[in-house]
Amino acid sequence: MHLIIFILVYPIIWILSLLPMPFLYLVSDIFYGLFFYVFGYRKKVVLDNLTLAFPEKEADELLKIRKKFYRHFTDLIVESVKAFTMSSKFVFKRYTFKNPKILNDLHKKGKSVAFVGAHQANWEWSCSMPLWVDITCLGAYTKVGNKYFDKVIKTSRTKFGFEGHKTTKTVNQIKKNFDNGIQALYLLLSDQSPQVQNTHYWSEFMGIKVPIHTGAEMLAKKFDMAVVNYSVKKTKRGRFEVTFELITESPNNFKNYEITDQYLKIIERNIHAQPEYYLWSHKRFKHRDKVPAEWK
């Protein structure tokens, strides 16, 4: 059944990915109408998240942000489709890394990097980062249920030089590289909601007490990696700028969770700057009523 679904669906995706962006954005406009007006895909989830994150904003403003989010969300879908066949020339034109020198300087110093970021603007095209930096780039990924789609998605995300490793095997790969003196950058998106039973830290995110991923900080301390945040700004439709921000080269000089708190402040700053481009369709605040007594 997985093969049949792949044979029926993937050729359509591949053909769409070959089309120019103006046409794909017309497709996005159609998706927007369907998602927002016809199916109402997660409209309540998005509005609930916005209401919690921005209690100071009036209802009319929240509704405007929600509408802008859906326009961006469907753009992101077609941009993700484009990633299957986009060339280096295409991505150089549309996805600019403003200060790769930060990573290249760390590479010269022999530092590995715990690379953190958020689901803001377009993170899918960050697979092009190896075109801009000297350091080896590795990304953790969750395996897709359909093995045929899993293969083509992995191929797409690694075609510019990123190495992909299953999330469950990432820590072992970091340890292996560390033990063998292999320097690398490890992409660790950490802004979404972890499983409560695996949570070691609760803190405020957008003013709401929620469980927080701390894996990036813990790995940085264990393997003495620099911590760098990457922020994606949408400058106009189909155009993005990526900025790197060094959090620390010496993670063990920080108390537990201080690095994580700094990272959260950066995310919040970027969300406030462009609230419509954050992934509000995810239930980020779903565990807010389960805060353990020791973290209240």
N, C-alpha and C positions, 0 to 999 in steps of 0.2 A: 504493500500500500504506500509506503514512504517513497518508493521509487516512482510509482505512478503519479503521485502528487508532484514530485520533483519534475518529472518529464512534462507534466501539464503546465506547471507554474513558472519554472525557471526560465524557459525560453521567452516568456512575456517580460519577465523582469530584465533579462539581458537585452532584449530589443529596446525596451524603454530606456535603459541606461545608456544606450548609444545616441539617444536623441539630444539635441541641444537644450541648454537650460531654459531658454524662453518657452519652449514647448512643455518641458517638464513642470514649469511653474503654472502653466495653464492646467495641467493635470492636477497640480496641487490645489488650484482654485476650486476645481470640481470636488476633490476630496474634502476641502474645507466645508463646502456646502453640505455634503453628505454627513460628515462627522458632527458638525455643529448644529445644523438645522433639521436634518432628517433623523439620524440615529441618536443624537445627543450624547455622543461617546464621553463618558466620565465627566459630564458638565457639572454635576453636583460635587464630585470629588475635587475638581479644580477650584470651584468657588469656595468650598469649605476650606481648602488649603490657603487660598488667598485671604479669606476672612480671618483665619488664625494668624497668618504671617503679617498682615497689615491691618491691625485693629484700628489704626488711626485714620484709615481711608474710608471715604463715603461709599455707599453701595454702588452708586453710578460709576465711580472710578474703578471699583473692583470688577464690575461687569465689562468695562472697556478693556481692562487688562486681560480678562478671560478671553474676550473675543480676539485680541491681538495674539494671545498665546496659541489659539487654535490655528490662526493663519500661519504662525511660525511652525507649529507642530506638523502641519501637513507639508510645509516646505522641507522640514527635516526628513520626512519620509522619502520624498523624491530625491533629496540630496544623498540619502543613504543608498538609494537605488543607483544613483550616478556613480557612487564609489566603486561599483563593480568594474567599471570600464574606464574611469577617469585616468588621464595621463598625467605625468609629472608637469608638463607644460600647462595643463588645465589647472592643476592645484596650485602651482606657483602664482598664477594670475589671481586666484580667488581666496587663497588661504595663506595669509602672510604671518610668518614668525618674526616679531619685531626685534627681539634681543636674544638670539640663540647663543651669543657670546657667553652668557651666564653658564650654560651647560658645557660649552666648549672649554671654558676656563676650568671648570670642575674636572673635566676629563683630563686636562693637562696636569692637574694636581694629583691625579690618580684616585679620585673619589668616585664611588658609585652613588647613585641617586635614587631616593624614594620620591617618586614623581606623583604628586597629588593634584586633583582637579575636581571639577563639578560637572554635572549634567546641565550645562549652560550653553546656549547658542547652538553651535554645531561641534560636537566632540567626535563625530564619526570620521571627519577628514583629518583628525590628528594622526591618523595612520601614516601621513606623509612626513611626519617629523624627522625620520632618518635622512631625508633629503637635505635637511638644514643643519644637522648636528653631527659631531664626530663620534660620539659615544654609541655603543651598541644599545638598542632599545628593545625591551621586552614588555609584553602586555599580557595580563591575566584575562582569560575569557571563560565564559560559561558555555559548556557544550550544548549545541542545539539538538533537540530530540530527534530530528530527521537527519541521519548521518550524511545524506547527500547534500543537503543545504549546509550542514556544518562544515563540510569540506570546502564548498565554494566561498562561504563567508570567511573562513580562515584564510583562504588564498587571497581574497580581496583585501583583508586587513593587514596582510604581511607582504604584499607585492612591492612596497617601497623600502622594505628592509626591516620592518618590525618582526620580532620573533614572538610567536604566540605560544603560551603555555596554559593548560587548564588551571583554573583557579585552585583546585585541590592540590596541584603539584607545584604551584608557584614558590611556596616557601622552601620546598626541597631544592628547587632550581637555584634560588638565591643562595642557599647554604652551599650547594655544590660549587657555584661560581666563586663564592667567598673563600672556600677552602682551597680552590685552585688558583686564586689570585686573579680571577677574571672580573674586569670592571664592566659595569652595565648600568643602565637606567631601567627602573621598573615602574611602569604605569599602574597606579593604584587609585582608581576613582573611589572616593570614600564618603560621598555625601548622602547616600540613600540609607534606608532603614535596615539595620541588622536584625537578626533574630534575637528576641529578648533573652532566650536561654543562653545565648553566646555573648551577651553584653557584659563588658567590664566597666563601662563608664556611661553615665548619664549627664547631659549638660543641656544648656539652652541653645536652640537653633531657631533663629527668627523669633526669639522670645518665648519659645515653647520647650519645656523640658522633655527630651526624647533620648532614646538610646543612641550611642555614637560609635561608629567604627573607629577603632584605635590601632588597627593592624599596621598601617603605614608608619606610625610613630614607633610602635614596638619593634618592627623590623629594622627601622633606621637606627634605633639604639643598639639592637643586638648585633648588627653588622656594620655599625659606624658609617652609615650612609648620610650624605647631605640630603636635606629635604627641600624640594623645590615645588612651588605651586604654579600651575599654568591656568591662565584665565583667557577665555575666548569672548571677544566682543564682536557683535554683529554690527557692521558699519552701514550696510544696506543689504537688500535682498541678494543672497548669493555671494556676499563678500564678508570676510571675517579677518580679524587680527588677533593673534595669539601673543600674550605677554607672559614672560617667565618672572617669577618672584622668589628669590632665595629666602627661605625661612631660617635655615641654619646649616652650617657646615659641621657643627659639633653637637649632635643631638643629645649626647649624654651630659651636657652642661645644663640641661633643662629638667625640671621636675616632671614626674609623670603627668601626662595630659596637657602640659603647657603648649607643646607643639600642636597638638590637636586643636586646642582652643584658638591658637593663632590662625590655623588653617580655616576654622569655622568663621572667624571674623572676616577673612578675605572673601569667602563665599558670600557671606551676608552683604558685604560691601558691593560685590558685583551684582547680586540679585537686586539690591535697591537701585543700582544704576540702570539696569535693564530688566525689570521684573517680568515682562512678558516672555522672556526667552529662557526661563528656568523650566525644568520638567515638572510642572505642577500636576500632571496626571498620575504621578506616583503618590501612594498614600504615606507620605513622609511622617505624618504626625499620628499614625494609627495607634501607637503605643503610649501616647501621652498620659493615659489614665492608669498606667501600670508601673509608675515610678516607685522603685523600692524605697523603703523608709530611710535608708542610709544616704540616699541621693536627693531627698527632698530638701 
